[in-house]
Amino acid sequence: MTKSHVLFARRRFSKYRDWAGSTVTIEPNLDVQASTRRLVSQALDAVISYADRAAIVGARASQYFAANRRLNLAATDIGRNSAADQMLAFIVESSHDAIISKDLNGLVTSWNRGAERLLGYAADEIVGQPITILIPPDRRKEDEDVFKRLLRGESVEPYETVRRRKNGKEVDVLVTASPIRNAEGRIIGVSKIVHDITELKRARDQQALLLGEMKHRVNNLVTVLEALGRGAIPKGETALETFFTTFMGRIRTLLSAGEMVFSSSTRRADLGETATATLRPFVEAQAERIRIRGPALLLTEKTIAGLALAFHELATNALKYGALAAADGKIDLSWTVEQSLVTIVWKEQVGYRLSVPEKRGFGTRLIKAAVSAEPNGRSEIRFEPDGLSCVFEFTLSP
């Protein structure tokens, strides 16, 4: 290689150096072939270095575009969240119910138009003020207890209470309270939805008044019928007197079951309360002789009436021949609910086997028919070595 060739190569690779950012050196005193190999090697290094840089630049570009996409998505989410927040604000502001929030110090932090209509304060009058100005003194402990339960992470069912308006008058309300949490999940306040139940309570009080009046009139009518019936029984007719007493007992049992159903807003009655009311007259002086246990179970009027009559018949028979006729006899009434299957067990402990009646009377038919109209309903009377037992089974309707 001549000097001109070397100069050409130097100029050529000098240009390459400027382009690729690498260095090419030529030592004129070295062997030409060695110099050529060095030039080629350095040129290749420069090309590889450029490729590496191009890859890095490409990777950075890819990262940039990915970051840009994330920014765009974040901006979209922010827009969506902003729209959702705005919609939520519209819902709160236009709600007919009062929606109020307070911080951990008990100061009002938000107040919608529903609150202004219900309680009389404008937002600029109440925000920043203690929430207690809305709560009558005799209800403040109730509010403190609810607040403490929410701070402990407990759920609080909606509850009826009273709030005080700006004009000093009190209003009956239903309050739904829930905690307010920040992004880290820490409770920073409490929100409450306050619903005016003035009309509901007025209607409920009116209903209770009418039911009380109806109960009073029905009881008076039954008393008159009983007096007329007993007066019509000839003297010495023990069988008729026994029959009439049993008959009136059944009538009063049905009336008692009906009262419990009609006093409930759901038109259902609790099985435990029904059993207690039905059996109370039989053991008023010795309540410990009848044990009643089982989970809360609301049943329809028809089912409650059938079971109340059955319990009455079983207790009447126990008073005559069974556990309540024995000095130390006891009755255990229990029930369970498993996957909608209700099992009720009446178990008498007498200490000896009762004789099986030769024929079935009307009372036995009542017991058998107690749950016969229910899905999978059946009743079974058993005369066991230590006393009588009766099992009722049926499936709860949806």
Summary of the structure (lengths in Angstrom):
residues: 398
radius of gyration: 43.7
end to end distance: 102.8
largest distance: 156.1
contacts: 1076
relative contact order: 0.05
helix: 54%
strand: 21%
